[in-house]
Amino acid sequence: MNAKPVLEVIQTPLERTFRVYAHDYPFAYSGWHHHPEYELHLIRRSRGQFYVGTYAGEFGPGNLVMTGPNLPHMWVSGANERDEDGRVVGRDLVLQLSAGFAERCVAGFADCAGLAALLEASRAGIEFSAAAAAEGAARMEALLAAGGFERMALFFELLEILEADRGRTSLSLQGADHECAQPKRLERILAYIAENFNRPDLSCLEVAQVEGMGLPAFSRLFERHIKCTCVEYINHLRIYKACQLLVETERQITTIGLEVGYDTLSTFNRNFRRLIGRTPSAFRAERRFADPKASKRIGKADEGRKDQCLSGSPAERDGARLSSSSPMAGACAITDTPSVV
């Protein structure tokens, strides 16, 4: 299994439309993956854990989430939720639309003005309320068989339901209270990190240089819109990919740590425990025995750490090496060696 998130290539041309489809679990793109399209993802059956960027949480039937361009995401069903072949038939119902199509909807129809705010919010990932998810799910199911004007009518009804949902929750990036002034640049940055986060030598300085930016300017842009340092964002992507590998494979923990980008087991274990709240071996055991009470602790260890990981100047933080020898490795430690996460 590839340790880096897969770039999902959408074969259907979406510049002038959208697509809706259902699939089983596992699926070619049910692991850690990303793509430039907006996505609305409904879980029809099974329970487990889902990961969107820096967010980890529990899901069950009716879970409805929207993700923005190049935001890594995946849903991992518990072992006891699968059939004898290890599958969950028809688990996912997915709607995808391109940025170009969405922008034309906003520009061409005055009544779609609210869609712009929804799209902007989806860059952080959105989980919709139970009531809105139930209404949205009914429209998505109907879209599978609809065509012509009925299909477009259902699509806009769905967007109206989602846009009006005041109970929706911002996920990964905690949601900025302002629009991004450079959305395409931010998309490229997230895509580059998603493609390379499992490289042990990846640095925030490298990402900044790819965009032709100095490290201080890059750090300000990243933290303003992602609400997290670049270093910490990469740590989240690595650890959440490790969670998938621990559940879905029999690989040794040392091998998984290396595959997701950590060059020492101690650094991997330290970051895993900090973000997930327990050791990799304990996490694997809990998921194998499908203990729902234990699994609900996911993400709790990460609460209250934002201020700690935003301390220091942006250039210092994103130029930092999280050294395995440092007592603060994995928690925004600073050493003299620049820029390896």
C-alpha positions in Angstrom: 0.0 0.0 0.0 1.4 3.4 -1.0 2.2 5.6 2.0 1.6 8.8 0.2 -2.0 10.1 -0.5 -3.0 9.1 -4.0 -3.8 11.8 -6.5 -7.3 10.9 -7.8 -7.6 11.6 -11.5 -11.2 12.3 -12.4 -11.7 10.8 -15.8 -15.2 12.3 -16.5 -14.8 15.8 -17.8 -16.2 18.1 -15.1 -15.6 21.5 -16.4 -19.2 21.9 -17.5 -21.0 19.5 -15.1 -20.6 17.3 -12.0 -20.6 13.6 -11.4 -22.3 11.4 -8.8 -21.4 7.8 -8.2 -21.4 5.1 -5.5 -18.7 2.7 -4.6 -17.7 -0.1 -2.2 -15.1 -0.1 0.5 -12.2 -0.6 -0.1 -12.0 1.3 -3.4 -9.1 2.5 -5.5 -9.4 5.9 -3.9 -10.8 5.0 -0.4 -7.3 5.5 1.1 -5.5 8.7 1.9 -6.0 10.7 -1.3 -6.6 14.2 -2.7 -7.8 15.9 -6.0 -8.4 19.4 -7.3 -12.2 19.0 -7.4 -14.7 19.8 -4.7 -16.2 16.7 -3.2 -19.4 15.9 -1.2 -19.0 12.5 0.5 -21.8 10.5 2.1 -21.4 7.3 4.1 -24.4 5.0 3.7 -23.3 2.2 6.0 -20.6 1.1 8.5 -18.8 2.9 11.2 -15.2 3.9 11.7 -12.8 6.8 11.6 -12.5 9.6 9.0 -9.6 11.9 8.4 -9.8 15.3 6.6 -6.5 17.2 6.5 -5.6 17.7 10.2 -8.9 16.4 11.5 -9.7 13.0 12.8 -13.1 11.9 14.0 -15.7 9.1 14.1 -18.3 8.4 11.4 -21.4 6.4 11.0 -24.2 6.0 8.5 -25.4 9.4 7.3 -22.0 11.2 7.7 -21.9 13.9 5.1 -18.7 15.9 4.5 -17.5 18.4 1.9 -13.9 18.8 1.0 -12.2 21.5 -1.0 -9.4 21.2 -3.6 -6.4 19.1 -2.7 -7.4 18.6 0.9 -6.4 14.9 1.8 -9.2 12.8 3.1 -10.3 9.2 3.8 -12.8 7.1 5.7 -11.6 3.8 7.3 -14.3 1.3 8.3 -13.8 -0.8 11.4 -12.8 -4.4 10.9 -16.1 -5.7 12.4 -18.1 -3.6 9.9 -16.9 -5.6 6.9 -18.2 -8.7 5.3 -16.2 -12.0 5.0 -14.3 -10.6 2.0 -13.3 -7.5 3.9 -15.7 -5.2 2.0 -18.5 -2.9 2.8 -20.8 -3.0 -0.3 -22.1 0.4 -1.5 -20.6 2.2 1.5 -19.9 5.6 -0.2 -22.0 8.0 -2.3 -19.8 10.8 -3.8 -20.5 14.0 -5.7 -17.6 15.8 -7.4 -17.5 19.1 -9.2 -14.6 21.2 -10.6 -13.6 24.6 -9.5 -14.3 25.9 -13.0 -17.9 24.6 -13.0 -18.6 26.0 -9.5 -17.2 29.4 -10.4 -19.4 29.6 -13.4 -22.4 28.7 -11.3 -21.6 31.6 -9.0 -20.8 34.0 -11.8 -23.8 33.1 -14.0 -26.6 32.9 -11.4 -27.3 35.6 -8.9 -29.1 33.1 -6.7 -25.9 31.1 -6.3 -24.1 33.8 -4.4 -24.3 31.8 -1.2 -22.4 29.0 -3.0 -19.2 31.0 -2.9 -19.1 31.0 0.9 -19.8 27.3 1.0 -17.0 26.6 -1.4 -14.6 28.8 0.6 -15.5 27.0 3.8 -15.0 23.6 2.2 -11.3 24.3 1.9 -11.2 23.4 5.6 -13.5 20.5 5.2 -17.2 20.7 6.4 -19.2 18.2 8.3 -23.0 18.8 8.0 -25.6 18.6 10.7 -27.7 15.4 11.0 -30.8 17.2 9.6 -29.0 18.7 6.6 -27.2 15.4 6.0 -30.5 13.5 5.9 -32.0 15.9 3.4 -28.8 16.1 1.4 -28.5 12.3 1.3 -32.0 12.0 -0.2 -31.1 14.4 -3.0 -27.8 12.6 -3.7 -29.5 9.2 -3.9 -32.0 10.7 -6.4 -29.2 12.2 -8.5 -27.9 8.7 -9.2 -30.9 8.0 -11.5 -31.8 11.5 -12.5 -31.1 13.2 -15.9 -31.8 16.4 -17.8 -33.5 19.2 -16.0 -34.4 17.0 -13.1 -30.7 16.4 -12.5 -29.9 20.1 -12.4 -32.9 20.9 -10.2 -31.8 18.3 -7.7 -28.2 19.6 -7.8 -29.3 23.1 -6.9 -31.7 21.9 -4.3 -28.8 20.0 -2.7 -26.6 23.1 -2.7 -29.4 25.2 -1.2 -29.7 22.7 1.7 -26.0 22.6 2.4 -25.6 26.4 2.2 -28.5 27.0 4.6 -27.1 24.5 7.2 -26.2 26.7 10.2 -25.3 23.5 12.2 -22.4 22.6 9.9 -18.9 22.2 11.5 -15.5 23.3 10.1 -13.1 20.4 10.3 -9.4 20.3 9.3 -8.2 23.9 9.3 -10.6 25.3 11.8 -12.0 27.7 9.3 -10.7 31.2 8.6 -13.0 34.2 9.1 -11.9 35.7 5.8 -11.5 34.6 2.2 -8.2 33.5 0.9 -6.6 36.2 -1.3 -4.5 33.6 -3.1 -6.7 30.4 -3.3 -4.9 28.9 -6.3 -1.5 29.3 -4.6 -2.9 27.7 -1.5 -4.2 24.8 -3.5 -0.8 24.3 -5.1 0.9 24.4 -1.7 -1.5 21.8 -0.3 -1.1 19.6 -3.4 2.7 19.7 -3.2 2.6 18.7 0.5 0.2 15.9 -0.2 2.4 14.5 -2.9 5.6 14.7 -0.8 4.8 14.5 2.9 6.1 11.0 3.2 9.6 12.1 2.2 11.8 12.4 5.4 13.7 15.3 3.9 10.6 17.4 3.0 10.9 20.9 4.5 8.7 23.9 4.7 11.5 25.9 3.1 11.4 23.6 0.1 7.6 24.1 -0.3 8.1 27.9 0.0 10.8 27.8 -2.7 8.7 25.8 -5.1 6.2 28.7 -4.9 8.9 31.3 -5.3 8.3 32.6 -1.8 10.6 33.5 1.1 10.0 31.4 4.2 8.6 34.2 6.4 6.0 35.2 3.8 5.1 31.6 3.2 4.7 30.9 6.9 2.4 33.9 7.3 0.2 32.8 4.3 0.1 29.2 5.5 -0.8 30.0 9.1 -3.3 32.7 8.2 -5.4 30.3 6.1 -4.5 26.9 7.5 -4.5 27.9 11.2 -1.6 25.6 11.8 2.1 25.7 11.1 3.4 23.9 8.0 5.4 21.6 10.2 2.4 20.6 12.2 0.3 20.1 9.1 2.8 17.7 7.7 2.9 15.8 11.0 -0.9 15.4 10.9 -0.8 14.0 7.3 1.9 11.5 8.2 0.2 10.3 11.4 -3.2 9.9 9.8 -1.8 7.9 7.0 -0.1 5.7 9.6 -3.5 5.2 11.2 -4.8 3.8 7.9 -1.8 1.5 7.5 -2.1 0.2 11.1 -5.8 -0.8 10.5 -5.6 -2.1 7.0 -2.2 -3.9 6.8 -0.1 -6.2 8.9 3.1 -4.2 8.4 5.5 -3.7 11.3 5.2 -0.5 13.1 8.8 0.4 12.3 8.1 0.0 8.6 5.0 2.1 8.8 6.8 4.9 10.5 9.5 4.9 7.8 6.9 4.8 5.0 5.0 7.8 6.2 8.1 9.9 6.5 9.8 9.5 9.9 13.4 8.5 9.9 13.4 7.2 13.5 10.9 5.1 15.4 11.1 7.3 18.5 10.0 10.4 16.5 7.2 8.5 14.9 6.0 7.1 18.3 6.2 10.5 19.9 4.2 12.3 17.3 1.7 9.4 17.1 1.0 9.5 20.8 0.8 13.3 20.9 -1.8 13.5 18.1 -3.7 10.3 18.7 -3.4 9.9 22.4 -1.9 6.4 22.5 0.8 4.3 21.0 0.7 2.9 17.5 0.5 -0.7 18.9 -2.4 0.3 21.3 -4.2 2.0 18.4 -3.9 -1.1 16.2 -5.1 -3.4 19.0 -8.1 -1.2 19.7 -9.1 -1.0 16.1 -8.7 -4.8 15.6 -11.0 -5.4 18.5 -13.2 -2.5 17.3 -13.6 -0.9 20.7 -15.8 2.2 19.9 -15.3 3.8 23.3 -11.5 3.7 22.9 -11.6 5.0 19.4 -13.6 8.0 20.4 -10.5 9.4 22.1 -8.9 10.1 18.7 -8.0 13.7 18.3 -8.5 14.6 22.0 -4.8 14.7 22.6 -4.5 17.4 20.0 -6.8 19.8 21.7 -5.2 22.8 23.4 -1.9 22.5 21.4 -2.5 25.2 18.9 -0.9 27.9 21.0 2.1 25.7 21.7 2.7 24.9 18.1 2.2 28.5 17.0 4.8 29.9 19.4 7.9 31.5 18.0 8.3 33.4 14.7 6.8 31.9 11.6 10.3 31.5 10.0 11.6 29.8 13.1 8.7 27.4 13.3 8.6 26.4 9.6 12.4 26.3 9.3 12.6 23.8 12.2 13.8 20.3 12.2 11.9 18.0 14.4 14.9 16.2 15.7 14.5 12.7 17.2 17.0 13.7 19.9 15.1 16.7 21.0 12.8 16.3 24.0 10.2 18.3 22.1 10.5 16.5 18.8 7.1 16.3 17.2 5.9 19.3 19.2 7.3 22.2 17.2 10.9 21.8 18.6 13.5 24.0 17.1 17.1 23.0 16.4 19.9 24.5 14.4 19.4 22.1 11.4 16.9 23.8 9.1 13.6 22.6 7.8 13.2 18.9 8.0 9.8 17.9 9.5 
